[in-house]
Amino acid sequence: MTKKSSSKRKWTAEEVQQWYRDTGAVTYVNPDDLNIVVKKYRREGFTVNWANPKAYLLLGAILAVVVAVLHLLQ
């Protein structure tokens, strides 16, 4: 049994910047990129690749921590 090669891979920062320039997108939704977190295009900071299902797990984990902290502060 041979492994099937996939076009999905982790993109470099330069490729991500080029993707932003080529698409003119505001949010990063690139199904070919396996990165979860990428550097923002025109501002400082980071954003998530919303085409990666793991981004939703990351969002859920952050929300769970916020809810837990708010619950403990009551």
CHARMM internal coordinates of N, CA and C (Angstrom, degrees):
IC EDIT
DIST 1 N 1 CA 1.4481
DIST 1 CA 1 C 1.5312
ANGL 1 N 1 CA 1 C 108.54
DIST 1 C 2 N 1.3105
ANGL 1 CA 1 C 2 N 117.37
DIHE 1 N 1 CA 1 C 2 N 127.75
DIST 2 N 2 CA 1.4555
ANGL 1 C 2 N 2 CA 121.59
DIHE 1 CA 1 C 2 N 2 CA -179.97
DIST 2 CA 2 C 1.5184
ANGL 2 N 2 CA 2 C 110.44
DIHE 1 C 2 N 2 CA 2 C -103.84
DIST 2 C 3 N 1.3206
ANGL 2 CA 2 C 3 N 114.25
DIHE 2 N 2 CA 2 C 3 N 150.57
DIST 3 N 3 CA 1.4576
ANGL 2 C 3 N 3 CA 119.41
DIHE 2 CA 2 C 3 N 3 CA 177.77
DIST 3 CA 3 C 1.5157
ANGL 3 N 3 CA 3 C 109.94
DIHE 2 C 3 N 3 CA 3 C -78.27
DIST 3 C 4 N 1.2961
ANGL 3 CA 3 C 4 N 115.55
DIHE 3 N 3 CA 3 C 4 N 139.66
DIST 4 N 4 CA 1.4513
ANGL 3 C 4 N 4 CA 121.74
DIHE 3 CA 3 C 4 N 4 CA 177.11
DIST 4 CA 4 C 1.5340
ANGL 4 N 4 CA 4 C 108.28
DIHE 3 C 4 N 4 CA 4 C -83.59
DIST 4 C 5 N 1.3298
ANGL 4 CA 4 C 5 N 117.78
DIHE 4 N 4 CA 4 C 5 N 130.15
DIST 5 N 5 CA 1.4586
ANGL 4 C 5 N 5 CA 118.80
DIHE 4 CA 4 C 5 N 5 CA 178.30
DIST 5 CA 5 C 1.5246
ANGL 5 N 5 CA 5 C 109.47
DIHE 4 C 5 N 5 CA 5 C -79.82
DIST 5 C 6 N 1.3123
ANGL 5 CA 5 C 6 N 114.83
DIHE 5 N 5 CA 5 C 6 N 142.39
DIST 6 N 6 CA 1.4519
ANGL 5 C 6 N 6 CA 121.24
DIHE 5 CA 5 C 6 N 6 CA -177.07
DIST 6 CA 6 C 1.5160
ANGL 6 N 6 CA 6 C 109.66
DIHE 5 C 6 N 6 CA 6 C -114.68
DIST 6 C 7 N 1.3244
ANGL 6 CA 6 C 7 N 116.62
DIHE 6 N 6 CA 6 C 7 N 149.52
DIST 7 N 7 CA 1.4550
ANGL 6 C 7 N 7 CA 119.87
DIHE 6 CA 6 C 7 N 7 CA 177.01
DIST 7 CA 7 C 1.5276
ANGL 7 N 7 CA 7 C 110.82
DIHE 6 C 7 N 7 CA 7 C -81.79
DIST 7 C 8 N 1.3314
ANGL 7 CA 7 C 8 N 116.38
DIHE 7 N 7 CA 7 C 8 N -8.36
DIST 8 N 8 CA 1.4578
ANGL 7 C 8 N 8 CA 119.36
DIHE 7 CA 7 C 8 N 8 CA 179.14
DIST 8 CA 8 C 1.5187
ANGL 8 N 8 CA 8 C 109.51
DIHE 7 C 8 N 8 CA 8 C -77.45
DIST 8 C 9 N 1.3360
ANGL 8 CA 8 C 9 N 115.31
DIHE 8 N 8 CA 8 C 9 N 133.71
DIST 9 N 9 CA 1.4572
ANGL 8 C 9 N 9 CA 121.91
DIHE 8 CA 8 C 9 N 9 CA 178.36
DIST 9 CA 9 C 1.5141
ANGL 9 N 9 CA 9 C 108.00
DIHE 8 C 9 N 9 CA 9 C -160.04
DIST 9 C 10 N 1.3286
ANGL 9 CA 9 C 10 N 116.74
DIHE 9 N 9 CA 9 C 10 N 167.91
DIST 10 N 10 CA 1.4605
ANGL 9 C 10 N 10 CA 120.77
DIHE 9 CA 9 C 10 N 10 CA 175.84
DIST 10 CA 10 C 1.5237
ANGL 10 N 10 CA 10 C 108.51
DIHE 9 C 10 N 10 CA 10 C -77.39
DIST 10 C 11 N 1.3137
ANGL 10 CA 10 C 11 N 116.06
DIHE 10 N 10 CA 10 C 11 N 125.36
DIST 11 N 11 CA 1.4560
ANGL 10 C 11 N 11 CA 121.76
DIHE 10 CA 10 C 11 N 11 CA -179.72
DIST 11 CA 11 C 1.5238
ANGL 11 N 11 CA 11 C 109.91
DIHE 10 C 11 N 11 CA 11 C -86.12
DIST 11 C 12 N 1.3166
ANGL 11 CA 11 C 12 N 115.74
DIHE 11 N 11 CA 11 C 12 N 151.37
DIST 12 N 12 CA 1.4652
ANGL 11 C 12 N 12 CA 121.05
DIHE 11 CA 11 C 12 N 12 CA 175.57
DIST 12 CA 12 C 1.5205
ANGL 12 N 12 CA 12 C 109.21
DIHE 11 C 12 N 12 CA 12 C -78.39
DIST 12 C 13 N 1.3218
ANGL 12 CA 12 C 13 N 116.46
DIHE 12 N 12 CA 12 C 13 N 165.16
DIST 13 N 13 CA 1.4686
ANGL 12 C 13 N 13 CA 120.80
DIHE 12 CA 12 C 13 N 13 CA 178.76
DIST 13 CA 13 C 1.5243
ANGL 13 N 13 CA 13 C 111.03
DIHE 12 C 13 N 13 CA 13 C -60.39
DIST 13 C 14 N 1.3181
ANGL 13 CA 13 C 14 N 117.12
DIHE 13 N 13 CA 13 C 14 N -36.91
DIST 14 N 14 CA 1.4665
ANGL 13 C 14 N 14 CA 120.90
DIHE 13 CA 13 C 14 N 14 CA 179.06
DIST 14 CA 14 C 1.5231
ANGL 14 N 14 CA 14 C 111.17
DIHE 13 C 14 N 14 CA 14 C -65.67
DIST 14 C 15 N 1.3342
ANGL 14 CA 14 C 15 N 116.81
DIHE 14 N 14 CA 14 C 15 N -40.11
DIST 15 N 15 CA 1.4672
ANGL 14 C 15 N 15 CA 120.20
DIHE 14 CA 14 C 15 N 15 CA 178.42
DIST 15 CA 15 C 1.5240
ANGL 15 N 15 CA 15 C 111.25
DIHE 14 C 15 N 15 CA 15 C -66.40
DIST 15 C 16 N 1.3236
ANGL 15 CA 15 C 16 N 116.69
DIHE 15 N 15 CA 15 C 16 N -37.74
DIST 16 N 16 CA 1.4639
ANGL 15 C 16 N 16 CA 120.54
DIHE 15 CA 15 C 16 N 16 CA 177.49
DIST 16 CA 16 C 1.5217
ANGL 16 N 16 CA 16 C 109.77
DIHE 15 C 16 N 16 CA 16 C -63.72
DIST 16 C 17 N 1.3390
ANGL 16 CA 16 C 17 N 117.79
DIHE 16 N 16 CA 16 C 17 N -44.56
DIST 17 N 17 CA 1.4653
ANGL 16 C 17 N 17 CA 121.18
DIHE 16 CA 16 C 17 N 17 CA 178.54
DIST 17 CA 17 C 1.5222
ANGL 17 N 17 CA 17 C 110.87
DIHE 16 C 17 N 17 CA 17 C -61.30
DIST 17 C 18 N 1.3252
ANGL 17 CA 17 C 18 N 116.76
DIHE 17 N 17 CA 17 C 18 N -41.45
DIST 18 N 18 CA 1.4638
ANGL 17 C 18 N 18 CA 120.59
DIHE 17 CA 17 C 18 N 18 CA 178.78
DIST 18 CA 18 C 1.5256
ANGL 18 N 18 CA 18 C 110.51
DIHE 17 C 18 N 18 CA 18 C -65.23
DIST 18 C 19 N 1.3391
ANGL 18 CA 18 C 19 N 117.63
DIHE 18 N 18 CA 18 C 19 N -37.91
DIST 19 N 19 CA 1.4660
ANGL 18 C 19 N 19 CA 121.66
DIHE 18 CA 18 C 19 N 19 CA 178.04
DIST 19 CA 19 C 1.5284
ANGL 19 N 19 CA 19 C 109.82
DIHE 18 C 19 N 19 CA 19 C -60.43
DIST 19 C 20 N 1.3398
ANGL 19 CA 19 C 20 N 116.32
DIHE 19 N 19 CA 19 C 20 N -45.04
DIST 20 N 20 CA 1.4667
ANGL 19 C 20 N 20 CA 120.49
DIHE 19 CA 19 C 20 N 20 CA 177.59
DIST 20 CA 20 C 1.5286
ANGL 20 N 20 CA 20 C 110.53
DIHE 19 C 20 N 20 CA 20 C -59.34
DIST 20 C 21 N 1.3339
ANGL 20 CA 20 C 21 N 116.87
DIHE 20 N 20 CA 20 C 21 N -46.08
DIST 21 N 21 CA 1.4679
ANGL 20 C 21 N 21 CA 120.16
DIHE 20 CA 20 C 21 N 21 CA -179.24
DIST 21 CA 21 C 1.5277
ANGL 21 N 21 CA 21 C 111.21
DIHE 20 C 21 N 21 CA 21 C -63.65
DIST 21 C 22 N 1.3245
ANGL 21 CA 21 C 22 N 116.71
DIHE 21 N 21 CA 21 C 22 N -41.55
DIST 22 N 22 CA 1.4704
ANGL 21 C 22 N 22 CA 120.52
DIHE 21 CA 21 C 22 N 22 CA -177.30
DIST 22 CA 22 C 1.5240
ANGL 22 N 22 CA 22 C 112.90
DIHE 21 C 22 N 22 CA 22 C -69.59
DIST 22 C 23 N 1.3294
ANGL 22 CA 22 C 23 N 117.39
DIHE 22 N 22 CA 22 C 23 N -37.65
DIST 23 N 23 CA 1.4627
ANGL 22 C 23 N 23 CA 120.39
DIHE 22 CA 22 C 23 N 23 CA -174.76
DIST 23 CA 23 C 1.5214
ANGL 23 N 23 CA 23 C 113.23
DIHE 22 C 23 N 23 CA 23 C -93.72
DIST 23 C 24 N 1.3192
ANGL 23 CA 23 C 24 N 117.79
DIHE 23 N 23 CA 23 C 24 N -26.26
DIST 24 N 24 CA 1.4538
ANGL 23 C 24 N 24 CA 120.78
DIHE 23 CA 23 C 24 N 24 CA -176.24
DIST 24 CA 24 C 1.5241
ANGL 24 N 24 CA 24 C 112.47
DIHE 23 C 24 N 24 CA 24 C 69.51
DIST 24 C 25 N 1.3192
ANGL 24 CA 24 C 25 N 116.85
DIHE 24 N 24 CA 24 C 25 N 19.62
DIST 25 N 25 CA 1.4637
ANGL 24 C 25 N 25 CA 122.29
DIHE 24 CA 24 C 25 N 25 CA -176.46
DIST 25 CA 25 C 1.5226
ANGL 25 N 25 CA 25 C 111.26
DIHE 24 C 25 N 25 CA 25 C -73.99
DIST 25 C 26 N 1.3339
ANGL 25 CA 25 C 26 N 115.13
DIHE 25 N 25 CA 25 C 26 N 154.41
DIST 26 N 26 CA 1.4625
ANGL 25 C 26 N 26 CA 121.42
DIHE 25 CA 25 C 26 N 26 CA 177.03
DIST 26 CA 26 C 1.5233
ANGL 26 N 26 CA 26 C 109.72
DIHE 25 C 26 N 26 CA 26 C -93.92
DIST 26 C 27 N 1.3267
ANGL 26 CA 26 C 27 N 117.45
DIHE 26 N 26 CA 26 C 27 N -39.64
DIST 27 N 27 CA 1.4599
ANGL 26 C 27 N 27 CA 121.67
DIHE 26 CA 26 C 27 N 27 CA 177.28
DIST 27 CA 27 C 1.5219
ANGL 27 N 27 CA 27 C 108.89
DIHE 26 C 27 N 27 CA 27 C -107.75
DIST 27 C 28 N 1.3121
ANGL 27 CA 27 C 28 N 116.06
DIHE 27 N 27 CA 27 C 28 N 154.97
DIST 28 N 28 CA 1.4657
ANGL 27 C 28 N 28 CA 120.79
DIHE 27 CA 27 C 28 N 28 CA -177.99
DIST 28 CA 28 C 1.5200
ANGL 28 N 28 CA 28 C 109.78
DIHE 27 C 28 N 28 CA 28 C -92.88
DIST 28 C 29 N 1.3238
ANGL 28 CA 28 C 29 N 115.77
DIHE 28 N 28 CA 28 C 29 N 109.73
DIST 29 N 29 CA 1.4621
ANGL 28 C 29 N 29 CA 122.53
DIHE 28 CA 28 C 29 N 29 CA 178.85
DIST 29 CA 29 C 1.5279
ANGL 29 N 29 CA 29 C 106.37
DIHE 28 C 29 N 29 CA 29 C -133.65
DIST 29 C 30 N 1.3276
ANGL 29 CA 29 C 30 N 115.81
DIHE 29 N 29 CA 29 C 30 N 87.81
DIST 30 N 30 CA 1.4566
ANGL 29 C 30 N 30 CA 121.38
DIHE 29 CA 29 C 30 N 30 CA -176.08
DIST 30 CA 30 C 1.5280
ANGL 30 N 30 CA 30 C 109.57
DIHE 29 C 30 N 30 CA 30 C -124.48
DIST 30 C 31 N 1.3308
ANGL 30 CA 30 C 31 N 117.65
DIHE 30 N 30 CA 30 C 31 N 101.54
DIST 31 N 31 CA 1.4658
ANGL 30 C 31 N 31 CA 120.29
DIHE 30 CA 30 C 31 N 31 CA -177.12
DIST 31 CA 31 C 1.5319
ANGL 31 N 31 CA 31 C 114.33
DIHE 30 C 31 N 31 CA 31 C -67.40
DIST 31 C 32 N 1.3303
ANGL 31 CA 31 C 32 N 118.24
DIHE 31 N 31 CA 31 C 32 N -16.45
DIST 32 N 32 CA 1.4656
ANGL 31 C 32 N 32 CA 120.64
DIHE 31 CA 31 C 32 N 32 CA 179.83
DIST 32 CA 32 C 1.5261
ANGL 32 N 32 CA 32 C 112.63
DIHE 31 C 32 N 32 CA 32 C -85.47
DIST 32 C 33 N 1.3328
ANGL 32 CA 32 C 33 N 117.51
DIHE 32 N 32 CA 32 C 33 N -10.53
DIST 33 N 33 CA 1.4602
ANGL 32 C 33 N 33 CA 122.14
DIHE 32 CA 32 C 33 N 33 CA -178.10
DIST 33 CA 33 C 1.5263
ANGL 33 N 33 CA 33 C 109.58
DIHE 32 C 33 N 33 CA 33 C -99.83
DIST 33 C 34 N 1.3139
ANGL 33 CA 33 C 34 N 117.28
DIHE 33 N 33 CA 33 C 34 N 126.41
DIST 34 N 34 CA 1.4643
ANGL 33 C 34 N 34 CA 121.82
DIHE 33 CA 33 C 34 N 34 CA 179.44
DIST 34 CA 34 C 1.5254
ANGL 34 N 34 CA 34 C 113.28
DIHE 33 C 34 N 34 CA 34 C -84.94
DIST 34 C 35 N 1.3410
ANGL 34 CA 34 C 35 N 117.82
DIHE 34 N 34 CA 34 C 35 N -7.54
DIST 35 N 35 CA 1.4568
ANGL 34 C 35 N 35 CA 120.22
DIHE 34 CA 34 C 35 N 35 CA 177.23
DIST 35 CA 35 C 1.5194
ANGL 35 N 35 CA 35 C 110.12
DIHE 34 C 35 N 35 CA 35 C -63.20
DIST 35 C 36 N 1.3228
ANGL 35 CA 35 C 36 N 115.67
DIHE 35 N 35 CA 35 C 36 N 142.37
DIST 36 N 36 CA 1.4629
ANGL 35 C 36 N 36 CA 120.29
DIHE 35 CA 35 C 36 N 36 CA 175.52
DIST 36 CA 36 C 1.5241
ANGL 36 N 36 CA 36 C 109.17
DIHE 35 C 36 N 36 CA 36 C -92.66
DIST 36 C 37 N 1.3164
ANGL 36 CA 36 C 37 N 116.23
DIHE 36 N 36 CA 36 C 37 N -45.07
DIST 37 N 37 CA 1.4640
ANGL 36 C 37 N 37 CA 122.00
DIHE 36 CA 36 C 37 N 37 CA -178.71
DIST 37 CA 37 C 1.5258
ANGL 37 N 37 CA 37 C 108.62
DIHE 36 C 37 N 37 CA 37 C -114.03
DIST 37 C 38 N 1.3418
ANGL 37 CA 37 C 38 N 116.43
DIHE 37 N 37 CA 37 C 38 N 132.19
DIST 38 N 38 CA 1.4695
ANGL 37 C 38 N 38 CA 121.72
DIHE 37 CA 37 C 38 N 38 CA 178.66
DIST 38 CA 38 C 1.5193
ANGL 38 N 38 CA 38 C 109.24
DIHE 37 C 38 N 38 CA 38 C -132.47
DIST 38 C 39 N 1.3219
ANGL 38 CA 38 C 39 N 116.06
DIHE 38 N 38 CA 38 C 39 N 158.99
DIST 39 N 39 CA 1.4575
ANGL 38 C 39 N 39 CA 121.72
DIHE 38 CA 38 C 39 N 39 CA 178.30
DIST 39 CA 39 C 1.5209
ANGL 39 N 39 CA 39 C 109.11
DIHE 38 C 39 N 39 CA 39 C -72.85
DIST 39 C 40 N 1.3451
ANGL 39 CA 39 C 40 N 115.77
DIHE 39 N 39 CA 39 C 40 N 140.66
DIST 40 N 40 CA 1.4595
ANGL 39 C 40 N 40 CA 120.41
DIHE 39 CA 39 C 40 N 40 CA 178.16
DIST 40 CA 40 C 1.5174
ANGL 40 N 40 CA 40 C 110.17
DIHE 39 C 40 N 40 CA 40 C -65.77
DIST 40 C 41 N 1.3161
ANGL 40 CA 40 C 41 N 116.02
DIHE 40 N 40 CA 40 C 41 N 154.49
DIST 41 N 41 CA 1.4606
ANGL 40 C 41 N 41 CA 121.12
DIHE 40 CA 40 C 41 N 41 CA -174.20
DIST 41 CA 41 C 1.5224
ANGL 41 N 41 CA 41 C 112.82
DIHE 40 C 41 N 41 CA 41 C -76.46
DIST 41 C 42 N 1.3091
ANGL 41 CA 41 C 42 N 118.31
DIHE 41 N 41 CA 41 C 42 N -55.10
DIST 42 N 42 CA 1.4623
ANGL 41 C 42 N 42 CA 120.14
DIHE 41 CA 41 C 42 N 42 CA -172.56
DIST 42 CA 42 C 1.5193
ANGL 42 N 42 CA 42 C 114.27
DIHE 41 C 42 N 42 CA 42 C -110.97
DIST 42 C 43 N 1.3001
ANGL 42 CA 42 C 43 N 116.71
DIHE 42 N 42 CA 42 C 43 N 1.91
DIST 43 N 43 CA 1.4588
ANGL 42 C 43 N 43 CA 120.38
DIHE 42 CA 42 C 43 N 43 CA 179.96
DIST 43 CA 43 C 1.5136
ANGL 43 N 43 CA 43 C 109.19
DIHE 42 C 43 N 43 CA 43 C -133.19
DIST 43 C 44 N 1.3162
ANGL 43 CA 43 C 44 N 114.73
DIHE 43 N 43 CA 43 C 44 N 170.01
DIST 44 N 44 CA 1.4546
ANGL 43 C 44 N 44 CA 118.39
DIHE 43 CA 43 C 44 N 44 CA 175.13
DIST 44 CA 44 C 1.5126
ANGL 44 N 44 CA 44 C 109.27
DIHE 43 C 44 N 44 CA 44 C -80.06
DIST 44 C 45 N 1.2951
ANGL 44 CA 44 C 45 N 116.70
DIHE 44 N 44 CA 44 C 45 N 152.58
DIST 45 N 45 CA 1.4484
ANGL 44 C 45 N 45 CA 121.36
DIHE 44 CA 44 C 45 N 45 CA 177.73
DIST 45 CA 45 C 1.5096
ANGL 45 N 45 CA 45 C 111.90
DIHE 44 C 45 N 45 CA 45 C 114.07
DIST 45 C 46 N 1.3197
ANGL 45 CA 45 C 46 N 113.83
DIHE 45 N 45 CA 45 C 46 N -169.54
DIST 46 N 46 CA 1.4502
ANGL 45 C 46 N 46 CA 120.34
DIHE 45 CA 45 C 46 N 46 CA -175.60
DIST 46 CA 46 C 1.5192
ANGL 46 N 46 CA 46 C 110.23
DIHE 45 C 46 N 46 CA 46 C -130.96
DIST 46 C 47 N 1.3077
ANGL 46 CA 46 C 47 N 115.76
DIHE 46 N 46 CA 46 C 47 N 160.72
DIST 47 N 47 CA 1.4532
ANGL 46 C 47 N 47 CA 122.65
DIHE 46 CA 46 C 47 N 47 CA 174.99
DIST 47 CA 47 C 1.5266
ANGL 47 N 47 CA 47 C 107.56
DIHE 46 C 47 N 47 CA 47 C -139.24
DIST 47 C 48 N 1.3124
ANGL 47 CA 47 C 48 N 116.90
DIHE 47 N 47 CA 47 C 48 N 174.92
DIST 48 N 48 CA 1.4638
ANGL 47 C 48 N 48 CA 120.00
DIHE 47 CA 47 C 48 N 48 CA -179.52
DIST 48 CA 48 C 1.5194
ANGL 48 N 48 CA 48 C 110.41
DIHE 47 C 48 N 48 CA 48 C -110.20
DIST 48 C 49 N 1.3053
ANGL 48 CA 48 C 49 N 115.02
DIHE 48 N 48 CA 48 C 49 N 154.12
DIST 49 N 49 CA 1.4589
ANGL 48 C 49 N 49 CA 122.21
DIHE 48 CA 48 C 49 N 49 CA 175.12
DIST 49 CA 49 C 1.5264
ANGL 49 N 49 CA 49 C 107.25
DIHE 48 C 49 N 49 CA 49 C -86.15
DIST 49 C 50 N 1.3159
ANGL 49 CA 49 C 50 N 117.63
DIHE 49 N 49 CA 49 C 50 N 101.10
DIST 50 N 50 CA 1.4612
ANGL 49 C 50 N 50 CA 122.10
DIHE 49 CA 49 C 50 N 50 CA -174.17
DIST 50 CA 50 C 1.5275
ANGL 50 N 50 CA 50 C 112.70
DIHE 49 C 50 N 50 CA 50 C -70.66
DIST 50 C 51 N 1.3239
ANGL 50 CA 50 C 51 N 118.81
DIHE 50 N 50 CA 50 C 51 N -6.15
DIST 51 N 51 CA 1.4636
ANGL 50 C 51 N 51 CA 120.91
DIHE 50 CA 50 C 51 N 51 CA 175.23
DIST 51 CA 51 C 1.5261
ANGL 51 N 51 CA 51 C 111.36
DIHE 50 C 51 N 51 CA 51 C -85.63
DIST 51 C 52 N 1.3192
ANGL 51 CA 51 C 52 N 116.97
DIHE 51 N 51 CA 51 C 52 N -8.96
DIST 52 N 52 CA 1.4574
ANGL 51 C 52 N 52 CA 121.70
DIHE 51 CA 51 C 52 N 52 CA 179.28
DIST 52 CA 52 C 1.5295
ANGL 52 N 52 CA 52 C 108.44
DIHE 51 C 52 N 52 CA 52 C -94.72
DIST 52 C 53 N 1.3392
ANGL 52 CA 52 C 53 N 118.37
DIHE 52 N 52 CA 52 C 53 N 120.09
DIST 53 N 53 CA 1.4638
ANGL 52 C 53 N 53 CA 120.32
DIHE 52 CA 52 C 53 N 53 CA -178.88
DIST 53 CA 53 C 1.5338
ANGL 53 N 53 CA 53 C 113.84
DIHE 52 C 53 N 53 CA 53 C -58.12
DIST 53 C 54 N 1.3139
ANGL 53 CA 53 C 54 N 117.67
DIHE 53 N 53 CA 53 C 54 N -25.72
DIST 54 N 54 CA 1.4616
ANGL 53 C 54 N 54 CA 120.63
DIHE 53 CA 53 C 54 N 54 CA 179.20
DIST 54 CA 54 C 1.5270
ANGL 54 N 54 CA 54 C 111.50
DIHE 53 C 54 N 54 CA 54 C -67.96
DIST 54 C 55 N 1.3233
ANGL 54 CA 54 C 55 N 117.78
DIHE 54 N 54 CA 54 C 55 N -19.87
DIST 55 N 55 CA 1.4641
ANGL 54 C 55 N 55 CA 120.60
DIHE 54 CA 54 C 55 N 55 CA 177.46
DIST 55 CA 55 C 1.5224
ANGL 55 N 55 CA 55 C 110.23
DIHE 54 C 55 N 55 CA 55 C -64.26
DIST 55 C 56 N 1.3181
ANGL 55 CA 55 C 56 N 116.70
DIHE 55 N 55 CA 55 C 56 N -35.19
DIST 56 N 56 CA 1.4638
ANGL 55 C 56 N 56 CA 120.47
DIHE 55 CA 55 C 56 N 56 CA 179.18
DIST 56 CA 56 C 1.5356
ANGL 56 N 56 CA 56 C 110.93
DIHE 55 C 56 N 56 CA 56 C -71.76
DIST 56 C 57 N 1.3234
ANGL 56 CA 56 C 57 N 117.11
DIHE 56 N 56 CA 56 C 57 N -32.22
DIST 57 N 57 CA 1.4608
ANGL 56 C 57 N 57 CA 120.52
DIHE 56 CA 56 C 57 N 57 CA 174.06
DIST 57 CA 57 C 1.5244
ANGL 57 N 57 CA 57 C 110.40
DIHE 56 C 57 N 57 CA 57 C -66.37
DIST 57 C 58 N 1.3279
ANGL 57 CA 57 C 58 N 116.72
DIHE 57 N 57 CA 57 C 58 N -40.56
DIST 58 N 58 CA 1.4552
ANGL 57 C 58 N 58 CA 121.43
DIHE 57 CA 57 C 58 N 58 CA 176.99
DIST 58 CA 58 C 1.5313
ANGL 58 N 58 CA 58 C 110.40
DIHE 57 C 58 N 58 CA 58 C -62.33
DIST 58 C 59 N 1.3196
ANGL 58 CA 58 C 59 N 116.73
DIHE 58 N 58 CA 58 C 59 N -44.86
DIST 59 N 59 CA 1.4623
ANGL 58 C 59 N 59 CA 120.80
DIHE 58 CA 58 C 59 N 59 CA 178.01
DIST 59 CA 59 C 1.5276
ANGL 59 N 59 CA 59 C 110.51
DIHE 58 C 59 N 59 CA 59 C -61.70
DIST 59 C 60 N 1.3205
ANGL 59 CA 59 C 60 N 117.69
DIHE 59 N 59 CA 59 C 60 N -42.99
DIST 60 N 60 CA 1.4610
ANGL 59 C 60 N 60 CA 121.64
DIHE 59 CA 59 C 60 N 60 CA 178.29
DIST 60 CA 60 C 1.5168
ANGL 60 N 60 CA 60 C 112.08
DIHE 59 C 60 N 60 CA 60 C -62.08
DIST 60 C 61 N 1.3245
ANGL 60 CA 60 C 61 N 117.00
DIHE 60 N 60 CA 60 C 61 N -40.65
DIST 61 N 61 CA 1.4636
ANGL 60 C 61 N 61 CA 120.96
DIHE 60 CA 60 C 61 N 61 CA 179.32
DIST 61 CA 61 C 1.5277
ANGL 61 N 61 CA 61 C 110.78
DIHE 60 C 61 N 61 CA 61 C -65.41
DIST 61 C 62 N 1.3118
ANGL 61 CA 61 C 62 N 116.95
DIHE 61 N 61 CA 61 C 62 N -42.17
DIST 62 N 62 CA 1.4667
ANGL 61 C 62 N 62 CA 120.58
DIHE 61 CA 61 C 62 N 62 CA 178.69
DIST 62 CA 62 C 1.5248
ANGL 62 N 62 CA 62 C 110.14
DIHE 61 C 62 N 62 CA 62 C -64.13
DIST 62 C 63 N 1.3119
ANGL 62 CA 62 C 63 N 116.80
DIHE 62 N 62 CA 62 C 63 N -44.83
DIST 63 N 63 CA 1.4661
ANGL 62 C 63 N 63 CA 120.44
DIHE 62 CA 62 C 63 N 63 CA 178.92
DIST 63 CA 63 C 1.5237
ANGL 63 N 63 CA 63 C 111.34
DIHE 62 C 63 N 63 CA 63 C -63.45
DIST 63 C 64 N 1.3234
ANGL 63 CA 63 C 64 N 117.74
DIHE 63 N 63 CA 63 C 64 N -38.15
DIST 64 N 64 CA 1.4643
ANGL 63 C 64 N 64 CA 121.15
DIHE 63 CA 63 C 64 N 64 CA 178.62
DIST 64 CA 64 C 1.5255
ANGL 64 N 64 CA 64 C 111.01
DIHE 63 C 64 N 64 CA 64 C -63.13
DIST 64 C 65 N 1.3198
ANGL 64 CA 64 C 65 N 116.99
DIHE 64 N 64 CA 64 C 65 N -40.56
DIST 65 N 65 CA 1.4638
ANGL 64 C 65 N 65 CA 120.80
DIHE 64 CA 64 C 65 N 65 CA 178.28
DIST 65 CA 65 C 1.5246
ANGL 65 N 65 CA 65 C 110.14
DIHE 64 C 65 N 65 CA 65 C -65.47
DIST 65 C 66 N 1.3221
ANGL 65 CA 65 C 66 N 117.72
DIHE 65 N 65 CA 65 C 66 N -43.65
DIST 66 N 66 CA 1.4585
ANGL 65 C 66 N 66 CA 121.50
DIHE 65 CA 65 C 66 N 66 CA 179.36
DIST 66 CA 66 C 1.5302
ANGL 66 N 66 CA 66 C 110.67
DIHE 65 C 66 N 66 CA 66 C -61.56
DIST 66 C 67 N 1.3264
ANGL 66 CA 66 C 67 N 116.64
DIHE 66 N 66 CA 66 C 67 N -46.06
DIST 67 N 67 CA 1.4642
ANGL 66 C 67 N 67 CA 120.51
DIHE 66 CA 66 C 67 N 67 CA 179.31
DIST 67 CA 67 C 1.5269
ANGL 67 N 67 CA 67 C 110.74
DIHE 66 C 67 N 67 CA 67 C -63.18
DIST 67 C 68 N 1.3177
ANGL 67 CA 67 C 68 N 117.32
DIHE 67 N 67 CA 67 C 68 N -40.89
DIST 68 N 68 CA 1.4659
ANGL 67 C 68 N 68 CA 120.84
DIHE 67 CA 67 C 68 N 68 CA 179.61
DIST 68 CA 68 C 1.5161
ANGL 68 N 68 CA 68 C 111.10
DIHE 67 C 68 N 68 CA 68 C -64.04
DIST 68 C 69 N 1.3256
ANGL 68 CA 68 C 69 N 117.30
DIHE 68 N 68 CA 68 C 69 N -43.87
DIST 69 N 69 CA 1.4562
ANGL 68 C 69 N 69 CA 121.18
DIHE 68 CA 68 C 69 N 69 CA 179.43
DIST 69 CA 69 C 1.5271
ANGL 69 N 69 CA 69 C 110.26
DIHE 68 C 69 N 69 CA 69 C -64.19
DIST 69 C 70 N 1.3303
ANGL 69 CA 69 C 70 N 117.42
DIHE 69 N 69 CA 69 C 70 N -44.19
DIST 70 N 70 CA 1.4620
ANGL 69 C 70 N 70 CA 120.74
DIHE 69 CA 69 C 70 N 70 CA 178.73
DIST 70 CA 70 C 1.5356
ANGL 70 N 70 CA 70 C 110.97
DIHE 69 C 70 N 70 CA 70 C -62.34
DIST 70 C 71 N 1.3060
ANGL 70 CA 70 C 71 N 115.46
DIHE 70 N 70 CA 70 C 71 N -38.47
DIST 71 N 71 CA 1.4736
ANGL 70 C 71 N 71 CA 120.00
DIHE 70 CA 70 C 71 N 71 CA 179.42
DIST 71 CA 71 C 1.5431
ANGL 71 N 71 CA 71 C 110.91
DIHE 70 C 71 N 71 CA 71 C -67.00
DIST 71 C 72 N 1.3221
ANGL 71 CA 71 C 72 N 116.09
DIHE 71 N 71 CA 71 C 72 N -39.38
DIST 72 N 72 CA 1.4660
ANGL 71 C 72 N 72 CA 120.07
DIHE 71 CA 71 C 72 N 72 CA 180.00
DIST 72 CA 72 C 1.5228
ANGL 72 N 72 CA 72 C 112.68
DIHE 71 C 72 N 72 CA 72 C -71.16
DIST 72 C 73 N 1.3227
ANGL 72 CA 72 C 73 N 117.03
DIHE 72 N 72 CA 72 C 73 N -26.58
DIST 73 N 73 CA 1.4598
ANGL 72 C 73 N 73 CA 120.92
DIHE 72 CA 72 C 73 N 73 CA -180.00
DIST 73 CA 73 C 1.5226
ANGL 73 N 73 CA 73 C 113.73
DIHE 72 C 73 N 73 CA 73 C -79.23
DIST 73 C 74 N 1.2952
ANGL 73 CA 73 C 74 N 117.92
DIHE 73 N 73 CA 73 C 74 N -10.63
DIST 74 N 74 CA 1.4633
ANGL 73 C 74 N 74 CA 121.07
DIHE 73 CA 73 C 74 N 74 CA -179.18
DIST 74 CA 74 C 1.5069
ANGL 74 N 74 CA 74 C 111.58
DIHE 73 C 74 N 74 CA 74 C -78.96
END
COOR INIT
IC SEED 1 N 1 CA 1 C
IC BUILD
